[in-house]
Amino acid sequence: MDSNFNTTGQRIQHRSILHIDRLNLTFKHTVSSPFRNAKNPDALIENQKFGDIELRLDNRCGAAAYYHTFSVYFQGHKVGKLHTASKFNKTDIEFDYEKYVHYSNQNDWWFVIYKALLTELRLEFNNINYIEICLDSTYNLPDVFGFMHANSVNNKYRFNSYYKPFRNIKIDVLDDGCGFRSTGQKNYFHIYNKTLHCEDFIKDFFQLNGFTDESIYRLEIRLDWNYLKSIINRKNVLITPEILLDKGLLAKIFELSVKNKLTFYDLREKVYDHNRNVKYKKVSLMDNLHLDTSELLKFESPRYRQHYRNENTDEDILRKTYYLFLETGNEKYYRNIQYSAEAAHLNDATVLSLIQKFNLRYRGDRLPVLLDRMEFVVKKYSIQKKGSVLQNFMDKIRLNWWHKPHVFSQ
């Protein structure tokens, strides 16, 4: 993308390109998969071929969470590593792309490999475990950010107090001020001169996209699944490999992840709102990087439509709450039985059958007070819905009030 920015009164044109630098995906191993996800090393096959995918056992040190690692070849090219046999007794399989895959002449080559893994190995996509998104530009990012950081009130060795960070983050200064990196684990950025740390295939990639021998600066963000999951849950959006394939959607994820971290308050430009509150102008490193973004696809999370997907979860919660009421006589546990049943959309007949099952399976001492509590709950849910509304209402009052001194703890 091409854009203009003003520096010392001059209008200068700079070039930028946004792309993926690293990508790590996790899959679920299915029963129909021809690939065996075995832990026993004696059961492994060193060389396996499934269509265009070839797996070769790699005995070198692999990922810490998996027992075995396979080198993955697609049409004869090594494209990544497949980590199998999770040590946590899960069916997860992790695939880590080779870095050069994202710098090939074919922009969607990584996606072609992803589809081949789904079809040839019959795996099921799980999540994006880790991703690095980079913005390479001729715009001198380290100098601009370095000026704002050197004059920030949060910097102990500042020259002036011109700026205040919008987000209170810690910044590490690298290479004597030529690079900067934010601290963190789930989401952090790195700004540096990429031409000083550049492999040959990256140089070829830059030349293919119109860059010459000029210096190229990189703004790089590193995101793990925990941060991506927070975006998905907070904004109800989809983030999948199909989403990453779209440049506009990829730019939107990049903007959401890094914009607030690169925004400062300009303390030299103070204004007042209608309530005479002090407001400062916001300036950002992203102001001169015009990204062509698209809105992420929204979806309605199923957790807002139903309580739990598994009915056994509701039964387990009801059983634990009921046993706590029997052993303590605490009224709040009795109320929680009603609330849990309402949240799970269970009618009185279903709750009554569960309570009777819980009574038969109770292994504690059946003291007289516990038997009274069992009888109390059974009678409560045994009230027939037939008859007048007033009669049903009086039956509930009788059970909840007259029996209260006997079943509830004082």
C-alpha positions as CSV (number, residue, x, y, z in Angstrom):
1,M,0.0,0.0,0.0
2,D,1.2,3.5,-0.7
3,S,0.5,6.5,1.5
4,N,1.8,10.0,2.2
5,F,2.9,11.6,5.4
6,N,4.3,15.0,6.4
7,T,7.7,15.4,7.9
8,T,9.2,18.9,8.5
9,G,6.7,20.4,6.1
10,Q,7.6,18.1,3.2
11,R,5.3,15.6,1.6
12,I,7.0,12.2,1.2
13,Q,5.7,9.0,-0.2
14,H,6.4,5.7,1.5
15,R,5.4,2.1,0.8
16,S,4.1,-0.5,3.2
17,I,3.1,-4.1,3.1
18,L,1.2,-6.2,5.7
19,H,1.7,-10.0,5.8
20,I,2.0,-13.0,8.1
21,D,5.5,-13.8,9.4
22,R,4.9,-16.9,11.6
23,L,1.9,-19.2,12.0
24,N,1.2,-22.1,14.3
25,L,-2.0,-24.1,14.1
26,T,-3.5,-26.9,16.2
27,F,-5.8,-29.6,14.8
28,K,-7.9,-32.4,16.3
29,H,-7.0,-35.9,15.4
30,T,-10.2,-37.8,14.1
31,V,-11.0,-41.5,14.0
32,S,-11.2,-41.4,10.2
33,S,-7.6,-40.0,9.9
34,P,-5.2,-42.4,8.2
35,F,-2.4,-41.0,10.3
36,R,-1.8,-42.8,13.6
37,N,-1.4,-40.4,16.6
38,A,0.5,-43.0,18.7
39,K,2.7,-42.4,21.7
40,N,4.6,-45.7,21.6
41,P,7.8,-45.0,19.5
42,D,7.8,-48.7,18.4
43,A,4.4,-48.1,16.6
44,L,5.6,-45.1,14.6
45,I,6.3,-45.3,10.9
46,E,9.3,-43.2,9.9
47,N,8.2,-42.2,6.4
48,Q,4.5,-41.9,5.5
49,K,2.9,-40.4,2.4
50,F,-0.7,-39.2,2.1
51,G,-1.3,-37.7,-1.3
52,D,0.7,-34.5,-1.6
53,I,1.7,-34.7,2.1
54,E,4.7,-36.7,3.2
55,L,5.7,-37.1,6.8
56,R,9.2,-38.0,8.0
57,L,10.0,-38.7,11.6
58,D,12.3,-36.1,13.2
59,N,14.2,-37.5,16.2
60,R,15.6,-34.1,17.1
61,C,14.2,-32.1,20.0
62,G,10.6,-31.0,19.3
63,A,7.8,-29.2,21.1
64,A,7.8,-29.8,24.9
65,A,4.1,-30.6,25.1
66,Y,4.3,-33.5,22.5
67,Y,6.2,-36.8,22.3
68,H,7.0,-36.9,18.6
69,T,7.7,-34.6,15.7
70,F,7.4,-35.1,12.0
71,S,8.9,-33.0,9.2
72,V,6.1,-32.2,6.7
73,Y,6.8,-32.1,3.0
74,F,4.3,-30.7,0.5
75,Q,4.9,-31.7,-3.1
76,G,8.6,-32.3,-2.2
77,H,9.1,-29.0,-0.3
78,K,9.6,-29.0,3.5
79,V,6.8,-26.7,4.7
80,G,6.8,-27.3,8.5
81,K,6.8,-29.6,11.5
82,L,3.9,-31.7,12.9
83,H,4.0,-32.3,16.6
84,T,2.0,-35.3,17.6
85,A,1.0,-37.4,20.7
86,S,0.2,-34.8,23.3
87,K,1.5,-35.4,26.8
88,F,-1.8,-34.1,28.3
89,N,-3.8,-37.0,26.9
90,K,-5.5,-34.8,24.3
91,T,-6.1,-35.4,20.6
92,D,-4.4,-32.2,19.7
93,I,-1.8,-32.1,16.9
94,E,0.3,-28.9,16.4
95,F,1.6,-27.8,13.0
96,D,4.3,-25.1,12.8
97,Y,4.9,-23.5,9.4
98,E,8.4,-23.0,8.0
99,K,9.1,-19.2,7.9
100,Y,9.9,-19.1,4.2
101,V,6.4,-20.4,3.3
102,H,4.9,-16.9,4.1
103,Y,7.4,-15.2,1.8
104,S,6.8,-17.3,-1.3
105,N,5.7,-15.9,-4.7
106,Q,2.3,-17.5,-4.1
107,N,0.7,-15.4,-1.3
108,D,-1.9,-18.1,-0.4
109,W,0.6,-21.1,-0.5
110,W,0.3,-21.5,3.3
111,F,-3.5,-21.8,2.9
112,V,-3.1,-24.5,0.2
113,I,-0.9,-26.4,2.7
114,Y,-3.6,-26.0,5.4
115,K,-6.3,-27.4,3.1
116,A,-4.1,-30.3,2.2
117,L,-3.6,-31.2,5.8
118,L,-7.4,-31.2,6.3
119,T,-8.2,-33.3,3.3
120,E,-5.2,-35.7,3.1
121,L,-4.8,-36.4,6.9
122,R,-8.5,-35.8,7.6
123,L,-7.8,-33.6,10.6
124,E,-10.2,-31.1,12.2
125,F,-9.1,-27.5,12.7
126,N,-8.9,-26.5,16.4
127,N,-7.4,-23.0,16.8
128,I,-4.6,-20.6,15.9
129,N,-2.0,-21.3,18.6
130,Y,0.4,-18.5,17.6
131,I,0.7,-15.9,14.9
132,E,3.1,-13.0,14.0
133,I,1.7,-10.3,11.8
134,C,4.2,-7.8,10.3
135,L,4.0,-4.4,8.7
136,D,7.1,-3.6,6.6
137,S,7.4,0.0,5.5
138,T,9.9,2.6,4.3
139,Y,8.5,4.9,7.0
140,N,11.1,5.3,9.8
141,L,9.1,3.6,12.6
142,P,11.9,3.4,15.2
143,D,12.7,7.1,14.9
144,V,9.1,8.2,15.3
145,F,8.3,5.9,18.2
146,G,11.7,6.6,19.8
147,F,11.0,10.3,19.8
148,M,7.6,9.8,21.6
149,H,9.1,7.3,24.0
150,A,12.1,9.6,24.8
151,N,9.7,12.5,25.6
152,S,7.1,10.4,27.5
153,V,6.3,11.1,31.2
154,N,6.6,7.3,31.9
155,N,10.2,7.3,30.8
156,K,12.6,7.9,33.7
157,Y,15.3,9.2,31.5
158,R,13.0,11.4,29.3
159,F,14.2,14.7,27.7
160,N,10.8,16.4,28.0
161,S,7.3,15.6,29.1
162,Y,5.5,16.0,25.8
163,Y,3.6,12.7,25.7
164,K,1.7,10.2,28.0
165,P,1.0,6.6,26.9
166,F,-2.6,5.8,26.3
167,R,-1.9,2.3,27.7
168,N,0.5,1.9,30.6
169,I,2.9,-0.6,29.1
170,K,6.6,-1.2,29.6
171,I,9.0,-0.7,26.7
172,D,12.4,-2.4,26.3
173,V,15.0,-0.4,24.3
174,L,17.1,-2.5,22.0
175,D,20.2,-2.0,19.9
176,D,21.1,1.4,21.6
177,G,17.7,2.9,20.6
178,C,17.4,1.4,17.1
179,G,14.6,-1.0,18.2
180,F,11.8,-1.2,20.8
181,R,9.8,-4.0,22.2
182,S,6.9,-4.1,24.6
183,T,6.8,-6.5,27.4
184,G,4.1,-9.2,27.7
185,Q,3.3,-12.8,26.8
186,K,-0.1,-12.8,25.1
187,N,0.2,-9.7,22.9
188,Y,3.4,-7.6,22.4
189,F,5.0,-5.7,19.5
190,H,8.5,-5.2,18.2
191,I,9.8,-2.3,16.2
192,Y,13.2,-2.5,14.4
193,N,15.1,-2.1,11.2
194,K,14.4,-5.2,9.2
195,T,17.2,-4.7,6.7
196,L,19.7,-5.3,9.4
197,H,18.2,-8.7,10.3
198,C,17.0,-10.1,6.9
199,E,17.3,-13.5,5.3
200,D,17.8,-13.9,1.6
201,F,14.3,-15.1,0.9
202,I,12.9,-12.0,2.7
203,K,15.1,-9.8,0.5
204,D,13.6,-11.5,-2.6
205,F,10.2,-11.0,-1.1
206,F,10.8,-7.2,-0.7
207,Q,12.1,-6.9,-4.2
208,L,9.1,-8.7,-5.6
209,N,6.8,-6.2,-3.8
210,G,8.5,-3.1,-5.2
211,F,11.1,-2.3,-2.5
212,T,14.5,-1.3,-3.6
213,D,17.8,-1.0,-1.7
214,E,16.3,1.5,0.8
215,S,16.0,0.7,4.5
216,I,12.9,-1.2,5.5
217,Y,11.4,-0.9,9.0
218,R,9.2,-3.4,10.6
219,L,6.3,-3.2,13.1
220,E,5.7,-6.8,14.3
221,I,3.0,-8.1,16.7
222,R,3.0,-11.5,18.3
223,L,-0.3,-13.0,19.4
224,D,-1.0,-16.3,21.1
225,W,-4.3,-18.1,21.3
226,N,-5.3,-16.6,24.7
227,Y,-5.3,-13.1,23.2
228,L,-7.1,-14.2,20.0
229,K,-9.7,-16.0,22.2
230,S,-10.3,-12.8,24.2
231,I,-11.0,-10.9,20.9
232,I,-13.4,-13.6,19.8
233,N,-15.3,-13.6,23.1
234,R,-15.2,-9.9,23.6
235,K,-16.3,-8.8,20.1
236,N,-18.1,-12.0,19.0
237,V,-16.1,-12.3,15.8
238,L,-14.5,-15.1,13.9
239,I,-10.8,-15.6,13.6
240,T,-9.9,-18.6,11.4
241,P,-7.4,-19.4,8.7
242,E,-10.0,-18.3,6.1
243,I,-10.2,-14.9,7.9
244,L,-6.4,-14.5,7.8
245,L,-6.4,-15.1,4.1
246,D,-8.2,-11.8,3.5
247,K,-5.9,-8.8,3.6
248,G,-8.6,-6.4,4.9
249,L,-9.5,-8.7,7.8
250,L,-5.9,-9.4,8.6
251,A,-5.3,-5.6,8.8
252,K,-8.3,-5.3,11.2
253,I,-6.8,-7.9,13.6
254,F,-3.5,-6.1,13.4
255,E,-5.1,-2.7,14.1
256,L,-7.1,-4.1,17.1
257,S,-4.0,-5.6,18.6
258,V,-1.5,-2.8,18.4
259,K,-3.2,0.5,18.0
260,N,-3.8,1.3,21.7
261,K,-0.2,0.3,22.5
262,L,1.2,2.9,20.0
263,T,-1.1,5.8,21.0
264,F,0.0,8.7,23.2
265,Y,-1.7,11.8,24.7
266,D,0.0,15.0,23.4
267,L,0.3,17.0,26.6
268,R,1.1,20.1,24.6
269,E,-2.3,20.3,23.1
270,K,-4.9,20.7,25.9
271,V,-8.6,21.4,25.3
272,Y,-11.7,21.4,27.6
273,D,-15.0,19.8,27.1
274,H,-18.4,21.3,28.0
275,N,-17.9,20.2,31.6
276,R,-14.5,21.9,31.8
277,N,-12.7,18.6,31.9
278,V,-9.2,18.5,30.5
279,K,-8.8,16.5,27.3
280,Y,-5.6,15.9,25.3
281,K,-5.2,15.2,21.7
282,K,-4.3,11.6,20.8
283,V,-1.4,10.9,18.4
284,S,-0.4,7.4,17.3
285,L,2.3,5.8,15.2
286,M,-0.5,4.3,13.2
287,D,-1.7,7.8,12.0
288,N,0.7,7.7,9.1
289,L,0.2,4.0,8.3
290,H,-3.1,3.9,6.4
291,L,-4.4,0.3,6.6
292,D,-7.1,-0.9,4.3
293,T,-9.2,-2.7,6.9
294,S,-12.4,-4.7,6.7
295,E,-14.9,-5.4,9.5
296,L,-14.6,-8.9,11.0
297,L,-17.4,-11.3,10.6
298,K,-19.6,-11.3,13.7
299,F,-21.5,-14.3,15.1
300,E,-23.8,-15.0,18.0
301,S,-22.1,-17.1,20.7
302,P,-24.1,-20.2,21.6
303,R,-23.5,-19.6,25.3
304,Y,-26.1,-16.8,25.2
305,R,-28.8,-19.2,23.8
306,Q,-28.4,-22.2,26.1
307,H,-27.0,-23.0,29.5
308,Y,-24.7,-25.9,28.6
309,R,-24.4,-28.1,25.6
310,N,-24.0,-31.3,27.6
311,E,-26.9,-32.3,29.8
312,N,-24.6,-34.3,32.1
313,T,-23.1,-31.0,33.2
314,D,-26.5,-29.7,34.5
315,E,-27.1,-33.0,36.3
316,D,-23.6,-32.9,37.9
317,I,-24.2,-29.3,39.1
318,L,-27.6,-30.2,40.5
319,R,-26.3,-33.3,42.3
320,K,-23.5,-31.5,44.0
321,T,-25.8,-28.7,45.1
322,Y,-28.4,-31.2,46.4
323,Y,-25.9,-33.1,48.5
324,L,-24.6,-29.9,50.0
325,F,-28.1,-29.1,51.0
326,L,-28.6,-32.5,52.6
327,E,-25.4,-32.3,54.6
328,T,-25.6,-28.6,55.7
329,G,-29.2,-27.7,55.6
330,N,-28.2,-24.3,54.3
331,E,-31.1,-22.5,52.7
332,K,-29.0,-21.0,50.0
333,Y,-28.2,-24.5,48.6
334,Y,-31.9,-25.2,48.4
335,R,-32.4,-22.0,46.5
336,N,-29.5,-22.9,44.2
337,I,-31.3,-26.2,43.3
338,Q,-34.2,-24.1,42.0
339,Y,-32.0,-21.6,40.2
340,S,-29.9,-24.3,38.5
341,A,-33.0,-26.1,37.3
342,E,-34.4,-22.9,35.9
343,A,-31.1,-22.0,34.1
344,A,-31.0,-25.5,32.6
345,H,-34.7,-25.3,31.6
346,L,-35.6,-28.4,33.5
347,N,-39.3,-29.0,34.5
348,D,-40.4,-30.2,37.9
349,A,-40.9,-33.8,36.6
350,T,-37.3,-34.0,35.4
351,V,-35.9,-32.5,38.6
352,L,-38.0,-35.0,40.7
353,S,-36.6,-38.0,38.8
354,L,-33.1,-36.7,39.3
355,I,-33.7,-36.1,43.0
356,Q,-35.0,-39.6,43.5
357,K,-32.0,-41.0,41.7
358,F,-29.7,-38.9,43.9
359,N,-31.5,-40.2,47.0
360,L,-30.9,-43.8,46.0
361,R,-27.2,-43.2,45.3
362,Y,-26.4,-41.1,48.4
363,R,-23.7,-42.9,50.4
364,G,-23.6,-40.8,53.5
365,D,-25.1,-41.6,56.9
366,R,-28.9,-41.4,56.5
367,L,-29.6,-39.5,59.8
368,P,-33.2,-38.6,60.6
369,V,-32.6,-34.9,59.7
370,L,-31.2,-35.9,56.3
371,L,-34.3,-38.1,55.6
372,D,-36.5,-35.2,56.5
373,R,-34.7,-33.0,54.0
374,M,-35.0,-35.7,51.3
375,E,-38.7,-35.9,51.9
376,F,-39.1,-32.2,51.9
377,V,-37.4,-31.8,48.5
378,V,-39.4,-34.7,47.0
379,K,-42.7,-33.3,48.3
380,K,-41.8,-29.9,46.9
381,Y,-41.4,-31.2,43.3
382,S,-44.2,-33.8,43.7
383,I,-46.9,-31.0,43.7
384,Q,-49.3,-31.7,40.8
385,K,-50.0,-28.9,38.4
386,K,-53.6,-29.9,38.3
387,G,-56.3,-28.1,40.3
388,S,-56.7,-24.5,41.1
389,V,-53.9,-22.0,41.1
390,L,-54.7,-21.0,44.7
391,Q,-54.5,-24.6,45.9
392,N,-51.0,-25.0,44.3
393,F,-49.9,-21.7,45.8
394,M,-51.0,-22.8,49.3
395,D,-49.3,-26.2,48.9
396,K,-46.0,-24.4,48.1
397,I,-46.4,-22.1,51.1
398,R,-47.1,-25.0,53.4
399,L,-44.0,-26.9,52.2
400,N,-41.6,-23.9,52.2
401,W,-42.8,-22.4,55.5
402,W,-44.2,-25.1,57.9
403,H,-41.3,-27.5,57.2
404,K,-38.7,-24.8,57.4
405,P,-37.7,-25.2,61.1
406,H,-37.2,-29.0,60.5
407,V,-35.1,-29.0,57.4
408,F,-33.1,-25.8,57.3
409,S,-30.2,-25.2,59.7
410,Q,-30.7,-22.5,62.3
